[in-house]
Amino acid sequence: MKTKFFQSLAISALAALVLAGCGGSGSSATANVGALRQQVLAAVEGGFATQTTGASQNSSPRSVSSSLQPSKRNTQEPVFDQEYELWSVYTFDGTLSRINYFVDQAVTQPAGFQEKSATVESDGTVRTNASLEITSGKYAGLTHTITATFLAQVFTFTFDGKQPDGSRQVGTGTFTDGVGEYNTVETDVNGVQRSYRATFAADGSSRVTYDSPSLFQYTLEFKADRSGSGTVTGNNILLPATITWDTEGNGSITFADLAKVDFTGFDFNQI
């Protein structure tokens, strides 16, 4: 699962010092402020992705089931997978859907796999399991596992994933008739953890909160049409910062030094 939701938000020791209020002077101070601004932008973008992912999982019992249906493509010939930039061969035995990846079209150099299965338990619970492991190529080291259950309108899921750079993300979600929450914790390559929590209400609105204890916190408020606003707080010269966006995810963040950064489609093009 390669989304910005899994991106590494590495923070240098110097940036952390400035966030704690220990900035320098001159050109180095300017560089530090720029680094801090980038960290805030990356974290906010991660919050947008958290809301999007949570919203999609919120309605996913049907999509999970449909994604487990056997592929219509030819299972005898290798197919080039554009997403992972590897050759793939699909197999399905009636319960397990599996894709084996290869570096070469002759399928002699294994590069990982992806598999999905679904079972119905005695109490009527639908349980799905999915896993991905890429061992060669551009995305070598990318892994994830997902388990989901669906019973009596209650949908729950857990996942654990790693990026090629070694950063990790774990998460859980629980929804009942579209109302619930989605929580994730990211750990970057430096061991710094960041926590996201997305809650979804019956009226279609949602909220994302973020906390990196030694750095900064924020709250993003989404209306039912996905427009909204938010505030970033913390003990440094750039904060508080305010954020606003429209239904298309186009908006801006304004920092305490009055610097304004725009974004489109919930993405900051600068990061």
C-alpha positions as CSV (number, residue, x, y, z in Angstrom):
1,M,0.0,0.0,0.0
2,K,2.0,2.9,-1.3
3,T,0.4,6.1,-0.2
4,K,1.6,9.3,1.4
5,F,-0.2,8.0,4.4
6,F,2.9,5.6,4.8
7,Q,5.5,8.3,4.0
8,S,8.5,8.7,6.3
9,L,8.4,12.0,8.1
10,A,12.1,12.0,9.2
11,I,13.0,14.8,11.6
12,S,16.5,16.0,12.1
13,A,17.9,16.6,15.6
14,L,18.4,20.3,14.8
15,A,14.8,20.7,13.7
16,A,13.7,19.1,16.9
17,L,15.7,21.6,18.9
18,V,14.0,24.5,17.1
19,L,10.6,23.0,17.7
20,A,11.5,23.0,21.3
21,G,12.3,26.7,21.1
22,C,16.1,26.5,20.8
23,G,16.6,28.2,17.4
24,G,19.8,29.6,16.0
25,S,20.4,32.8,14.1
26,G,21.2,34.1,10.7
27,S,21.0,31.8,7.7
28,S,21.0,28.7,9.9
29,A,17.9,29.9,11.7
30,T,16.2,30.5,8.4
31,A,17.0,27.0,7.3
32,N,15.7,25.6,10.5
33,V,12.4,27.4,10.2
34,G,12.1,26.1,6.7
35,A,12.7,22.5,7.9
36,L,10.1,23.0,10.6
37,R,7.6,24.3,8.2
38,Q,8.1,21.2,6.0
39,Q,7.5,18.9,9.0
40,V,4.2,20.6,9.7
41,L,3.1,20.4,6.1
42,A,4.0,16.7,5.9
43,A,2.1,15.9,9.1
44,V,-1.0,17.8,7.9
45,E,-0.9,16.0,4.6
46,G,-0.7,12.7,6.5
47,G,-3.8,13.8,8.4
48,F,-5.6,14.4,5.1
49,A,-4.6,10.9,4.0
50,T,-5.8,9.4,7.3
51,Q,-9.2,10.9,6.7
52,T,-9.3,9.6,3.2
53,T,-8.2,6.1,4.2
54,G,-10.6,5.9,7.1
55,A,-13.5,7.1,5.0
56,S,-12.7,4.4,2.4
57,Q,-12.4,1.7,5.0
58,N,-15.6,2.9,6.6
59,S,-17.5,1.6,3.5
60,S,-15.2,-1.2,2.7
61,P,-17.1,-4.5,3.7
62,R,-18.4,-4.6,0.2
63,S,-15.2,-3.4,-1.5
64,V,-13.1,-5.9,0.5
65,S,-15.3,-8.7,-0.6
66,S,-15.3,-7.6,-4.3
67,S,-11.5,-7.2,-4.2
68,L,-11.2,-10.9,-3.4
69,Q,-12.9,-12.0,-6.5
70,P,-10.7,-13.9,-9.0
71,S,-9.1,-11.9,-11.7
72,K,-10.4,-12.0,-15.2
73,R,-6.9,-11.8,-16.7
74,N,-5.1,-14.7,-18.3
75,T,-3.4,-16.7,-15.5
76,Q,-1.0,-18.4,-17.8
77,E,0.9,-15.4,-19.1
78,P,2.9,-13.0,-17.0
79,V,1.5,-9.5,-16.7
80,F,3.6,-6.4,-16.0
81,D,2.3,-4.7,-12.8
82,Q,2.6,-0.9,-13.2
83,E,2.1,-0.3,-9.5
84,Y,5.1,-2.3,-8.3
85,E,7.0,-2.3,-11.6
86,L,7.3,-6.1,-11.6
87,W,6.1,-9.0,-13.6
88,S,3.2,-10.9,-12.0
89,V,1.4,-14.2,-12.3
90,Y,-2.1,-14.6,-10.8
91,T,-3.5,-17.8,-9.3
92,F,-6.8,-18.6,-7.6
93,D,-7.7,-21.9,-5.9
94,G,-11.3,-21.1,-4.9
95,T,-10.5,-19.6,-1.5
96,L,-7.1,-17.9,-1.9
97,S,-6.3,-15.2,-4.5
98,R,-2.5,-14.9,-5.0
99,I,-0.2,-12.8,-7.2
100,N,3.4,-13.9,-7.4
101,Y,5.8,-11.2,-8.5
102,F,9.0,-11.6,-10.6
103,V,11.8,-9.3,-11.7
104,D,11.9,-10.8,-15.2
105,Q,9.2,-11.7,-17.7
106,A,10.5,-15.2,-17.8
107,V,9.4,-15.5,-14.2
108,T,12.7,-17.0,-13.0
109,Q,13.6,-14.3,-10.4
110,P,11.0,-14.2,-7.6
111,A,10.3,-10.7,-6.2
112,G,7.5,-11.3,-3.6
113,F,3.8,-11.9,-3.5
114,Q,0.4,-10.6,-2.7
115,E,-2.5,-12.8,-1.5
116,K,-6.1,-12.4,-0.2
117,S,-8.6,-14.8,1.3
118,A,-12.1,-14.6,2.7
119,T,-13.9,-17.0,5.1
120,V,-17.3,-17.1,6.8
121,E,-17.2,-18.3,10.4
122,S,-19.9,-20.3,12.2
123,D,-21.4,-17.2,13.8
124,G,-21.7,-15.5,10.4
125,T,-18.6,-13.3,10.7
126,V,-17.0,-12.6,7.4
127,R,-13.2,-12.6,7.9
128,T,-10.7,-11.4,5.2
129,N,-7.0,-11.5,5.3
130,A,-4.5,-9.8,2.9
131,S,-0.8,-9.6,2.8
132,L,1.9,-8.1,0.6
133,E,5.6,-8.6,0.5
134,I,7.9,-7.1,-2.1
135,T,11.5,-8.6,-2.0
136,S,13.1,-7.2,-5.1
137,G,12.9,-4.2,-7.4
138,K,12.1,-0.5,-6.7
139,Y,9.9,-1.3,-3.7
140,A,11.9,-4.0,-2.1
141,G,11.1,-4.1,1.6
142,L,7.5,-3.0,1.3
143,T,5.2,-5.2,3.3
144,H,1.7,-5.1,4.8
145,T,-0.8,-7.4,6.5
146,I,-4.5,-6.6,6.9
147,T,-7.2,-8.5,8.8
148,A,-10.8,-7.4,8.6
149,T,-14.1,-8.8,10.1
150,F,-17.7,-7.9,9.3
151,L,-20.7,-9.0,11.4
152,A,-24.1,-7.4,12.1
153,Q,-23.1,-4.0,10.6
154,V,-19.9,-3.9,12.7
155,F,-16.7,-3.7,10.6
156,T,-13.3,-4.0,12.3
157,F,-9.8,-4.1,10.8
158,T,-6.1,-4.1,11.8
159,F,-3.0,-3.6,9.7
160,D,0.7,-3.5,10.0
161,G,3.0,-2.2,7.3
162,K,6.5,-1.3,6.5
163,Q,8.0,1.0,3.8
164,P,11.2,0.2,1.9
165,D,13.0,2.8,4.0
166,G,12.2,0.9,7.2
167,S,9.5,3.2,8.5
168,R,6.4,1.4,10.0
169,Q,2.7,2.0,10.4
170,V,0.2,0.1,12.5
171,G,-3.5,0.8,12.8
172,T,-7.0,-0.3,13.9
173,G,-10.5,0.7,12.9
174,T,-14.0,0.0,14.1
175,F,-17.2,1.1,12.4
176,T,-20.9,0.5,13.1
177,D,-23.3,1.6,10.4
178,G,-20.7,4.1,9.2
179,V,-19.9,5.6,12.7
180,G,-16.6,4.9,14.3
181,E,-12.9,5.6,14.4
182,Y,-9.6,4.8,12.7
183,N,-6.3,5.0,14.6
184,T,-2.8,4.8,13.2
185,V,0.7,5.2,14.7
186,E,3.7,5.9,12.4
187,T,7.3,5.3,13.4
188,D,9.9,6.8,11.1
189,V,13.4,5.6,10.4
190,N,14.7,7.7,13.4
191,G,12.2,6.0,15.8
192,V,10.0,9.1,16.1
193,Q,6.4,8.2,16.6
194,R,3.3,10.1,15.4
195,S,-0.3,9.3,16.2
196,Y,-3.3,10.0,14.0
197,R,-7.0,9.4,15.1
198,A,-9.9,9.9,12.7
199,T,-13.5,9.8,14.0
200,F,-16.5,9.6,11.8
201,A,-20.0,10.8,12.8
202,A,-23.5,9.8,11.6
203,D,-24.0,13.2,9.9
204,G,-21.0,12.6,7.6
205,S,-18.6,14.9,9.4
206,S,-15.3,13.7,10.7
207,R,-12.3,14.8,12.7
208,V,-8.6,14.0,12.6
209,T,-6.3,14.6,15.5
210,Y,-2.5,14.3,15.4
211,D,0.0,14.2,18.2
212,S,3.8,14.0,18.2
213,P,4.4,14.8,21.9
214,S,7.7,16.7,21.6
215,L,6.7,18.5,18.5
216,F,3.2,19.7,17.7
217,Q,-0.5,18.7,17.7
218,Y,-3.4,19.6,15.4
219,T,-7.1,19.0,14.8
220,L,-8.7,18.9,11.4
221,E,-12.5,19.3,11.2
222,F,-14.2,17.9,8.1
223,K,-17.8,18.7,7.2
224,A,-19.9,16.1,5.4
225,D,-18.9,17.6,2.0
226,R,-15.2,17.2,3.0
227,S,-14.5,21.0,3.3
228,G,-13.2,22.1,6.6
229,S,-10.7,23.9,8.8
230,G,-8.0,23.1,11.4
231,T,-5.5,24.4,13.8
232,V,-1.9,23.4,14.5
233,T,-0.5,24.2,18.0
234,G,2.9,23.8,19.6
235,N,5.8,25.5,21.3
236,N,7.6,27.1,18.4
237,I,7.7,30.4,16.5
238,L,5.6,29.0,13.5
239,L,2.6,28.1,15.6
240,P,-0.3,28.4,16.0
241,A,-1.1,27.8,12.3
242,T,-4.6,27.8,10.8
243,I,-5.8,25.6,7.9
244,T,-8.9,26.0,5.6
245,W,-9.9,24.0,2.5
246,D,-12.9,23.5,0.2
247,T,-14.8,20.4,-0.9
248,E,-12.1,19.6,-3.5
249,G,-9.3,19.7,-1.0
250,N,-7.9,23.0,-2.2
251,G,-6.9,25.4,0.5
252,S,-4.0,26.9,2.5
253,I,-2.2,26.9,5.8
254,T,-1.2,30.2,7.4
255,F,1.6,30.1,10.0
256,A,2.2,32.5,12.9
257,D,4.8,34.4,10.9
258,L,2.1,35.0,8.3
259,A,3.7,32.8,5.7
260,K,1.0,31.1,3.6
261,V,1.3,27.8,1.8
262,D,-1.4,26.6,-0.6
263,F,-2.4,23.0,-1.4
264,T,-4.6,21.3,-4.0
265,G,-6.4,18.0,-3.8
266,F,-5.3,17.6,-0.1
267,D,-1.6,17.5,-1.4
268,F,1.2,19.9,-0.7
269,N,3.2,20.0,-3.9
270,Q,6.3,21.2,-2.0
271,I,6.9,17.8,-0.2
